[in-house]
Amino acid sequence: MGDIALEVSHVSIDYKNLMHMSLHQSLLKKEVKRAESIRAVNDVSFKVEKGKILGIIGRNGSGKTTLLRSIAGIFRPDEGYIDTKGNRVSLMAIGIGFNGNNTGRENILKSGMLLGCKLDYVKEHMEEIIEFSELGDFIDRPVRTYSSGMYSKLSFSVTAILDTDIMLVDEVLSVGDEHFRKKSYKKMEDLMHSNRTVLIVSHATDTLKKFCDKVLWINDGNFVQLGDTDKVLAEYDKFMQL
């Protein structure tokens, strides 16, 4: 095994499912159960070698996105630990990371700074990001006016072009027009040869087969299997047909 870029050890993550109290219940001061703890990820462990691409699969609600966001540092696990070995981590996902009231250009600057990049470095790559995103004049409009496809283009462009050690991709490759999707695939191929460590969450098995060295399968928050891409995807396909 080569150098380890990421270690996830016995990670469990809980959500609080808040129960709302009606005005009538509040006035009567009735005792109501306010929150229920839901385990989204349960005792998951794995390691990713530097420069490798790991796919993560599982049916909806299996904890894939929750796990990815925890690796990105958006929230801490309730149990276990995540060690990024000092590597800078970027998350590419729809609906996260941008301020809707700021322009695309302003969000590029802020995102770059949050990724740990120096301001001059982000400015140096600004036009390259804008050109790759194909947003044109929209780059100077508030992000809240963007469609989901435009948002995904900007998210992909920032994360793919600014240099981080570990890139987390949550379904973004499946969004956008056909032209941009092909360009994104080509960029991902380039990243495969740049020693970037990548984790991809996707339901598109063709994408995982194309890019991933290994695949991690989780179900209802639990670790199921980690191994060769074709083997794990074949087992997952059988499971989904049951």
C-alpha positions as CSV (number, residue, x, y, z in Angstrom):
1,M,0.0,0.0,0.0
2,G,1.3,3.5,-0.9
3,D,1.1,6.7,1.1
4,I,-2.3,7.1,2.7
5,A,-4.0,10.4,1.8
6,L,-7.2,9.8,3.9
7,E,-8.2,7.6,6.8
8,V,-11.7,7.2,8.0
9,S,-11.8,5.2,11.2
10,H,-15.0,3.8,12.9
11,V,-17.0,6.9,11.9
12,S,-20.6,7.3,13.0
13,I,-22.7,10.3,12.4
14,D,-26.1,11.1,14.0
15,Y,-28.9,13.5,12.8
16,K,-31.4,15.0,15.1
17,N,-34.9,14.7,13.7
18,L,-36.7,17.7,15.3
19,M,-40.3,17.2,16.3
20,H,-42.3,20.4,16.0
21,M,-44.8,21.5,18.7
22,S,-48.0,23.1,17.6
23,L,-49.2,26.4,19.1
24,H,-52.1,24.6,20.8
25,Q,-49.7,22.1,22.4
26,S,-47.4,24.9,23.5
27,L,-50.2,26.8,25.1
28,L,-51.3,23.7,27.0
29,K,-47.7,23.0,27.9
30,K,-48.1,19.4,26.8
31,E,-44.9,17.4,27.0
32,V,-43.8,16.5,23.5
33,K,-40.8,14.5,22.4
34,R,-38.7,17.2,20.7
35,A,-36.0,15.2,18.9
36,E,-35.1,11.8,17.7
37,S,-31.6,10.7,17.0
38,I,-31.1,9.0,13.6
39,R,-27.8,7.3,12.7
40,A,-26.9,8.3,9.2
41,V,-23.5,6.6,9.1
42,N,-22.6,3.7,11.4
43,D,-19.1,2.6,12.2
44,V,-17.6,3.0,8.7
45,S,-13.8,2.6,8.2
46,F,-11.6,2.8,5.1
47,K,-8.4,4.3,3.8
48,V,-7.6,5.9,0.4
49,E,-4.1,5.9,-1.0
50,K,-2.6,9.1,-2.4
51,G,-3.4,9.6,-6.1
52,K,-6.2,7.0,-6.1
53,I,-9.9,7.4,-7.1
54,L,-12.5,5.9,-4.9
55,G,-16.1,5.5,-5.8
56,I,-18.9,5.4,-3.2
57,I,-22.2,3.8,-4.0
58,G,-25.4,3.0,-2.1
59,R,-29.1,3.5,-2.6
60,N,-30.7,6.9,-1.6
61,G,-30.5,7.6,2.1
62,S,-27.5,5.3,2.6
63,G,-25.3,8.0,4.1
64,K,-23.0,8.7,1.1
65,T,-23.5,12.5,1.1
66,T,-23.4,12.7,4.9
67,L,-20.0,10.9,4.9
68,L,-18.6,13.1,2.2
69,R,-19.6,16.3,3.9
70,S,-18.0,15.0,7.1
71,I,-14.7,14.3,5.3
72,A,-15.0,17.9,3.9
73,G,-15.1,19.2,7.5
74,I,-18.6,20.6,7.3
75,F,-19.5,18.8,10.5
76,R,-17.7,16.4,12.8
77,P,-18.5,12.7,13.3
78,D,-20.2,11.7,16.5
79,E,-17.9,8.8,16.9
80,G,-14.6,7.8,15.4
81,Y,-12.2,10.1,13.5
82,I,-11.3,11.3,10.0
83,D,-7.6,12.0,9.3
84,T,-6.9,13.9,6.0
85,K,-3.1,13.7,6.8
86,G,-2.7,17.4,6.4
87,N,-4.1,17.4,2.9
88,R,-6.3,20.3,1.6
89,V,-9.8,19.0,0.8
90,S,-12.4,20.4,-1.6
91,L,-16.1,19.4,-1.9
92,M,-17.8,19.6,-5.3
93,A,-21.6,19.4,-4.6
94,I,-24.8,20.9,-5.8
95,G,-26.4,23.4,-3.3
96,I,-23.4,23.8,-1.0
97,G,-20.5,26.2,-0.7
98,F,-21.7,29.3,-2.4
99,N,-23.4,32.5,-1.1
100,G,-26.5,33.0,-3.2
101,N,-26.4,36.8,-2.9
102,N,-22.8,37.0,-4.1
103,T,-21.8,36.9,-7.8
104,G,-20.1,33.9,-9.3
105,R,-16.9,35.9,-9.4
106,E,-17.1,36.8,-5.7
107,N,-17.9,33.2,-4.9
108,I,-14.8,32.0,-6.8
109,L,-12.6,34.2,-4.6
110,K,-14.3,33.1,-1.4
111,S,-14.3,29.4,-2.3
112,G,-10.6,29.6,-3.1
113,M,-9.7,31.2,0.2
114,L,-11.8,28.6,2.0
115,L,-9.8,25.9,0.2
116,G,-6.7,27.4,1.7
117,C,-5.4,29.0,-1.5
118,K,-3.7,32.4,-1.5
119,L,-5.7,35.3,-2.9
120,D,-3.1,36.0,-5.6
121,Y,-3.3,32.3,-6.7
122,V,-7.1,32.4,-7.0
123,K,-7.0,35.7,-9.0
124,E,-4.3,34.2,-11.2
125,H,-6.7,31.3,-12.1
126,M,-9.9,33.4,-12.2
127,E,-10.2,33.7,-16.0
128,E,-9.4,30.1,-16.5
129,I,-12.2,29.1,-14.1
130,I,-14.7,31.5,-15.7
131,E,-13.8,30.2,-19.2
132,F,-14.1,26.6,-18.2
133,S,-17.5,27.2,-16.5
134,E,-19.0,28.7,-19.7
135,L,-21.1,31.1,-17.7
136,G,-20.3,34.2,-19.7
137,D,-22.0,37.4,-18.3
138,F,-23.7,35.3,-15.6
139,I,-20.4,35.2,-13.7
140,D,-21.2,38.8,-12.5
141,R,-24.7,38.0,-11.5
142,P,-25.9,36.6,-8.1
143,V,-25.5,32.8,-7.8
144,R,-29.2,32.6,-6.6
145,T,-30.2,33.4,-10.2
146,Y,-28.3,30.4,-11.5
147,S,-30.0,27.1,-12.6
148,S,-28.8,23.9,-11.0
149,G,-26.8,23.2,-14.2
150,M,-25.0,26.6,-14.0
151,Y,-24.3,26.1,-10.3
152,S,-22.8,22.7,-11.0
153,K,-20.6,24.2,-13.8
154,L,-19.2,26.8,-11.5
155,S,-18.7,24.3,-8.6
156,F,-16.9,21.9,-10.9
157,S,-14.7,24.6,-12.4
158,V,-13.6,26.0,-9.1
159,T,-12.8,22.6,-7.6
160,A,-11.2,21.1,-10.6
161,I,-8.9,24.0,-11.5
162,L,-7.8,25.2,-8.1
163,D,-5.1,22.9,-6.7
164,T,-6.3,20.8,-3.7
165,D,-4.9,17.5,-2.6
166,I,-8.2,15.6,-2.1
167,M,-11.3,16.3,-4.2
168,L,-14.8,15.1,-3.2
169,V,-17.3,14.9,-5.9
170,D,-21.0,14.5,-5.1
171,E,-23.1,13.7,-8.2
172,V,-21.9,16.8,-10.0
173,L,-20.7,14.9,-13.0
174,S,-24.2,13.8,-13.9
175,V,-25.6,17.4,-14.0
176,G,-25.4,19.9,-16.9
177,D,-25.6,19.8,-20.6
178,E,-24.0,17.1,-22.7
179,H,-21.2,19.3,-23.9
180,F,-20.1,20.3,-20.4
181,R,-20.5,16.7,-19.2
182,K,-18.0,15.5,-21.8
183,K,-15.6,18.3,-20.9
184,S,-15.9,17.4,-17.2
185,Y,-15.1,13.8,-18.0
186,K,-12.0,14.9,-19.9
187,K,-11.0,17.1,-17.0
188,M,-11.4,14.1,-14.6
189,E,-9.2,12.0,-16.9
190,D,-6.5,14.7,-16.6
191,L,-6.9,14.8,-12.8
192,M,-6.3,11.0,-12.7
193,H,-2.8,11.6,-14.0
194,S,-2.1,14.5,-11.7
195,N,-1.7,12.5,-8.5
196,R,-4.9,14.1,-7.1
197,T,-6.9,11.9,-4.6
198,V,-10.6,11.8,-5.6
199,L,-13.7,10.4,-4.0
200,I,-16.8,10.2,-6.2
201,V,-20.4,9.6,-5.0
202,S,-22.5,8.6,-8.0
203,H,-25.4,6.4,-9.0
204,A,-23.9,6.3,-12.5
205,T,-22.1,3.0,-12.6
206,D,-20.6,3.8,-16.0
207,T,-18.9,6.8,-14.4
208,L,-17.5,4.7,-11.6
209,K,-16.2,2.1,-13.9
210,K,-14.5,4.7,-16.0
211,F,-12.7,6.5,-13.3
212,C,-12.4,4.5,-10.0
213,D,-9.6,2.3,-8.8
214,K,-11.9,0.9,-6.1
215,V,-15.5,1.2,-4.9
216,L,-16.9,1.5,-1.4
217,W,-20.5,0.3,-0.9
218,I,-22.5,1.5,2.1
219,N,-26.1,0.6,2.8
220,D,-28.4,2.3,5.4
221,G,-25.2,3.9,6.8
222,N,-23.3,0.6,7.2
223,F,-20.2,-0.6,5.5
224,V,-20.9,-3.4,3.1
225,Q,-17.9,-3.9,0.8
226,L,-14.7,-2.2,-0.4
227,G,-12.8,-3.6,-3.3
228,D,-12.2,-3.9,-7.1
229,T,-14.6,-1.6,-9.0
230,D,-16.1,-4.2,-11.3
231,K,-16.6,-6.8,-8.5
232,V,-18.3,-4.5,-6.1
233,L,-20.5,-3.0,-8.7
234,A,-21.6,-6.4,-9.9
235,E,-22.5,-7.4,-6.3
236,Y,-24.3,-4.0,-5.8
237,D,-26.3,-4.6,-9.1
238,K,-27.5,-8.0,-7.8
239,F,-28.5,-6.4,-4.5
240,M,-30.5,-3.7,-6.2
241,Q,-32.4,-6.2,-8.4
242,L,-33.7,-8.1,-5.3
